[in-house]
Amino acid sequence: MTASLTAVPAPNRIRPGFLDGLTERDRALVLAAGSNRTVSAHSVIAHQGELANHLYLITEGSARYFYITPDGKKVMLLWLQTGQIFGASGLLGQPCRYLVSTEMVEDGSVLVWHCKTIRALAVRIPRLLDNALSLAYDYLTWYVSAHTSLICERAEQRLARVLVTLADGMGRNVPGGVRLELTNEQFANMANITPFTASRILTRWQRMGAIIKKRGQVLIRRRELLFRGDS
């Protein structure tokens, strides 16, 4: 049985990427230390509860986190796109286990490092650890937004909180406002509402001048208007 709680596809932009800021020499060193693996859709790569012995970088395709509850329900969590990492517990000095499982959503490939290898590289190249911590901040931002949205009472308020939290944590400042690269369905999943309801609310906000909605993105122009009354 599958329960979708916060099935949130990750945005296309990550702040920063795991290998961003490395010199060409260091980047080549890190890439050479990993092994490439081709994976098919629905393959589970990292399993909840297993020792975190590897760190993975998605080089093609997309993946998602999920969690199996004690009664066997599969709860969908964060979605990951090309360029994002998972299994970052492998960077920790003390042995630990994966908190969640990770499965491929589509056919693709990942670059894999053994935990001892990637930890040694992080000691030699501190920027790797800095980037991993920044990625962890983004993940925490998504969690805070999802959790906060679930404890709000009204659909419009939940969706408003999602937009504002994500804008502060991972939005891109552009002329005219803050841009988020997510779809109606993704916003709906985070706010625990239907895509139809999300579309209706977003359309209303656009008429009010609070946002500009385009395919796959929302430009937040006046966030204070998001909290004005019910949809």
N, C-alpha and C positions, 0 to 999 in steps of 0.2 A: 504494500500500500504506500502511495506517495503523497506527502503533504507539502505543498509549496507555501513556505512561510515568508521568506524574503529572497525569492529567486531573482537576484539583482545582477543582470549582465554588467560586467565591468565596462567603463567607458573606454574609448579608443586611446585616450591620452592618460599616461601615467606620470606622476611627478616624483622623482625622475625615473627613468628606466634603470634596470639593475646594472647595466654596463655603461650608463651615461657618465661622462666626466673622466673616463679612463683614458690614459694615453694609448696610442695605437699599439705600442709594445705590450702594455699591460692587458689590453683587450685581447690581443692575439694569444697571450699567455693563458688567460682565463678560458678562452674558447678552446684552445688546444687541450686543456686539462679535462674537458668534458667529453662525453660520448653522446652521439646523436642516436635517437631512437624514434622510429616510425610507429605511430599508434593509430588504431582505428577508432571510429566513433563508438561510444559507450564503454570503452575500455577503462577500467579503474586502475589508475597508476599508483596512487598512494592510498593506503587503507587505514581508516580510523582505528586507532589502538595499536598499530604496528610501530616498532622502533623507527624513529626518524633518522634513517641512515643516508638519505639522499636529498638533494635540493634540485629542483627542476625549473627550467626556463622554457616557456612555450615559444617555439620558433615558427610554427605554422598551425593554424586552426584555433579552436577555442575549447575551454574546459569549464568546469564548475565544481564548487565545493558542495558536499552534502553530508548530512549527519543522520545516523541511524539511532532512533530513540530506543530505550529499553523495551518498548512493546513492538519494535520492528518497523516503525514508520520511517520513511525516507524523507527527511526535511531538506529541501533545496536551499542553498545559501548563496554565496557570492559566485558570479560568473566571471571568468577570466579570459582575456583575449591575448592574441599574439604579442609577445614582448613582456608578459607578466610572469612572475615566479610563483611557485608554490612549494610546500615542504620546507619553508624557511626555518623550521625548528631544527633542521640539520646544521644550522649555523651556531647553535647554542653549544657551549662548552660541556655542559652536563647532559648525559643521555636522557632523552625524553621520547614521547610517543606522539604520533600525529593526532591532533584533536579531531580532525574531520577527514573524510575521504575526498579524493579528487578524481573525477572522470572526464574523459574527452567528450565534448558535445558533437564534434565532427572529426573526420579523418584529419590527421596532422602529424606533427613531430615535436619532440622535446629534446632539449639538451640536458644531460644529467651529470651531476657531480656527486661523488661520495662525500659524506659529511667531513671526513678527515681532510680530503683534498680541498674542499671549498673553505673550510676553516683556516687551513694553512694559507690559502690565497688571500683571505680576508685580513690575516695578520700582516701579510706582505703588502697588500693593497687596501688600506683602510677605507677608501671610497666605496668599496663593495658593501661594507657593513653600514656605512652612512646611507647608501641607496636602499638597502634592505629595510632599514629603520623608517625611511621615508615612505616606502611602500606599506609597511605595517601601519603607519599613521593613516594612509588612505583607507586601508581595510577597516581600521577602527572608526573612521569617519562614517563609512557605510553602515557599520553595525549600530553606531549611535543613532543614525537617521532611521534605520529600520526599527530599532527598539522603541524609540520615541514615538514613531508613527503608530505603533501598535497600542500604545496606552492612551492615545487621544480618542475622543469620543466620536467626532464627526468626520465624515469622509473628506470634506474640503479642508478641514484643519489638519488632518493627517497628511494630505498631499502637500499642503503649504509647508508643513514642517520638513517634509522630505526635500522639497526644492531648496528651502533656505539652508538646511544643514549641508546638503551636497554643494550648494553654491559656495558656502564658506570653506568647505574642506577640499573640494576638487574642481570648482568652477574656474573658467578661464575669463579673465577680464578683457573685454573687447569694447570697441566704441559703442556706446548705447546701453551697456549693462554687463551682465555676467552670463556666459554661455555654458550650458550643460549639454553633453552629447549623449542623450538617452531617448528611448522611444516611449510612447504612451504606455505600452505594455510593461515596460521596465519600471516606470513611475508607479503604475498600478500595483505591481507586485510588491514594491517597497512599502506602499501605503496600505496594503491589504484591502484593496478595493478592486472592482472589475475594470477592465480596459475601457468599457463603455462609459462608466462613471468618470474615470480619469479624463477621457476625451471631452466629455461634457463640461467638466470643471475647467480644463485648460482652455476650451473654446470661450467660456464665459470670461476667464481672466484676460484672454486676448482682446475681447471686446472692451474690457475695462481699461486696457492699455498697460496692464501689469506685466504682460509677457508678449513675446512674438514667437509663435510656434511654427517651426519648419520641420521637414521630414528628418527624423532622427536627432532633433535638437530643440532646445528651448532657450530663448534669450530672456533672462529676467531683467526687466526694466525698472519696475517700482515694486519692491518686495513688500512694502507696507500695505499695498492693495490686496495681497494674497490672503490677508486675515480679516477682510471686511465682509462679514455675513456669510450665511450658508449658501450652497449652490442650489 
